[in-house]
Amino acid sequence: MGARIVVGISELRRHGQDRCLADLESGLFAVFDGVGGLAGSERAAEHAARGLPQLCRSLPGRPLERLAGALSALSSEIAALQLGATTATALWLVEEVGWWISVGDSRLYLLRDRELVQLSRDQGEGNLLDSALGFPEPDASLTRQRGRLELRHGDRLALVTDGVTGDFAPDILGREELAAALSSPSAQLAAEALVRAGRKLDDRTAVVLDWLRPMAEPGPAPAPGAVPGPLSPGAGGGLPGSS
């Protein structure tokens, strides 16, 4: 039986340059932030958000190769169409693995067993970016920041734009603030808490995912009067796999 993904999304629009993607059917999630110093970059973010699912479905190869190929193709299209540039942090959940790539300074976080880990690293400093979709850089350099995550029951993942996390003091959210927001009771409340906690006067976008492995469905009830057979391994009063 496949995992269950619970999604929470929250957005605060100030300049209209953020976009997000939550495609439950394919397990593909992403946030995009149009680069403010380039005219019309909201169109770059929109183009990337609309184009990523179809490209990931159509390209050959393993999930991470397809994700990298899709982002590289989108970068070339954005440059050719002169749409400005956009950050992109994308996560593709395939079975029990999360494949991710981050371009720019939108971030990916993992909250596991109450411990917060920042999986991506900003490509740039402050509000100056070294990398973005639409920048003239080789494909290998564009998608160099990538990873593979073995998912566990109860993992909470968050994709956020820098309107949430901030660029300079006093707007930067500390680890404790981020962890507190992400520890909210549900994915939706966590997304809302992240956007509410942000202090930067910018668009703020948060996509939060809970990855939950469903409990096994109970088998058919025994017929009245039937004598139960021997217990299978792991059966009894303990947790599955416990001794």
N, C-alpha and C positions, 0 to 999 in steps of 0.2 A: 504494500500500500504506500502511495506517495506521501510526501510531507504536506503539511498545511501551511500556507503562507498568509499571515495577517498583515495588512498594509495600512499605514497611517500617512496622510499627506497634509501638509500645511504650507500656505504661501502668504507672503505679504508683498504686494506689488507697490513699488515707489516709482521706478523708472521703466518697468515693463521689459527688463532684459533677461530675467530668469525664465527657464522652462524646466519641466520635469516629465519623466516618462515612467509609467507603471503598467507594464504589460503582463498581467497575471497568467495569461494563456501560455506565453513563452518563458515566463520567469525572468524577464528582462526589466531592469530598473535603472534610471539614470537621472542626473541633474545637470543642467547646463546654465552658464552665466555669460551672457554676451559681454565682451570686453568694452568697458565704458569709454575708453579713449578713442575708439574707432566708430565712425558714424554708421548707424544702422545695424549694430551688432545684435540687436534683438532678433533680426531676421536670420542671423547665423544660428542662434540658439533654437529658433523655431524649426529651421531646416534640419538641424541635427536630431531634434526630438522626433520629428516626423519620419525621418529617413532611416534611423537606426534599426528598428525592428525588421523591416523588409530586407535590408542588407544582411543582417545576421542570419535570417532564414535562408537567403539565396546563396550565400557564399559557401564554398566547400571547406573542409578541414575540421579540426577540433574546435571546441567552443572558444578558447582563447585566441586561436588563429583567426577565427571568423570575426570575433569582436574587434581585434586589432585591424583586420582588413576593412571592416565596416567604418571604423573611425578614421582610418587613413583615406578612404574614398570620400567620406564626408568632408574632410579637411580640404581635399583637392577641389571638390565641388564648391565649397564656400569661397575658396580663393578665386576660382574661375568666375563665379557669379558676382564677385566683389561685394560680399555680404558682411564684411568685417571679420570678426573672429569670436570664438566662444570657448570657455572651458568645457570639459566633459568628464564626469566621473560616472562610470557605468559598471553595473554588477549583473551578471548572468547566472542564475541559479539553475543548475542542471543536475537532477537527481540529488545527491547529497554533497555537492561541491558548488562553491561560489567562485566564479572566475571574474576578475575585475581589472579594469584599466582606468587610470586617472591622468588627465591632461589639464594642467593649469593648477588652480588653487581651490577648487571645490574638493570636498573631503569625504572619505569613507571611514566610518567608525564601527567597531565591534564592541558590544557589551556582552560579556560572557561571565557567568558566575560572579556578577557584581563588579567585575574588573573591566575598565574601559581601555581599549586599545585603538590608537589611530593607525589605520592600515596604510593610507596614502600619505604622501609628503608634498607640501606645496612646491610647485615649480616656479620659483620666483621669490621675491621678498616684498613685503608690504602689498601694495597694489600694482607692482610691476611684475609682469609675467615673463618667464623664459619660454613658455610653450603654451599653445592653444590651437584648436582647430581653425584653420585658415592662415596660420603662420607659415612662412616658407621654410620648412625644415624637412629633412629626410624622414620617411616612414618609420624607420627603426628608432630614430630619436624621438619621434612624436609619441609612440606607444611604448616607450621603454619602461614606464612605471606600471607594473602589472603584478598580479598575484593570483594564487590559488588557495582557497580556504576550505578545509574540511568542516562541514557544518555539523553542529550538535543541537540536539533538542534544547529549545529555550534560548538559542542565540538571538540577539537583537542587533540588527544592522541599521546604520543611519547614513544616508547620503545628504550632504548639506552644501549650500553655496556659502561664499565668504561673507554674505550679509548676516549670517548667523554667527560665524566664528570670529569675525572681525579681522582687521589688518594691522591696526596700531592701537597701543594703549590710549585711552582706557576702554576701547571697544572690544578688545580681545577677550573671549570667554575662556576662563581657566578650566582645567581638567575637572575640578570638583563641580563647577557649574554645569558643564556638559553632562557629567555622570548623573547629577541630580535630575536634570531634565529627562535624560534617557531612562531613568529608573521609574518613570511614571507608570501607573497601572496598566495602560494599554498602549499599543503602537500609535493610535490616533492621538491620545493625550500626550505621548512623548513628542510627537511631531509638533503639536501645538506649543508645548513647553519650550522646545528648542527655538521656535520662531519668536515666541514671547520673550525669551531670555536674551536674544540678540540685541546689541546696542548700536551697531553700525547703521547709519542712515542710508540704507540701500535696500534693494529687493532681498527678501529672505525666503529661502525654500528648504524644506526638510521632507525627505521621504524615509520613513521608518518601517522596517520589516521585522516581524517575528517569525522565526522558522521553527515549526512544531511538528514533531513526529507523532502521528495519531496512535492511540492505543489500538492493539489488535482487536478486531471485531470478535464478539463472543460466538462460539460455535453453537449448533442447534441444541436445544434442550433435550435431555434424555427422555425416552418414552416412559410413561407411568409404569412403575414397578421394575424398571430396568436396573440391573446391577452395574454400577460404574466399573470401568476397566482400570488398569494400573495408571498411576499418575505419570504424565510425560515429564521429561527433564525440565526443571524450572517451575513446575506446578507447585501449588501449596500456598502458604500464607505470606511468603516473602516477596520482594520485588523481583521481576524477571531477571534472571541471571544471578540472583543473590544466593548465598549458601547459609 
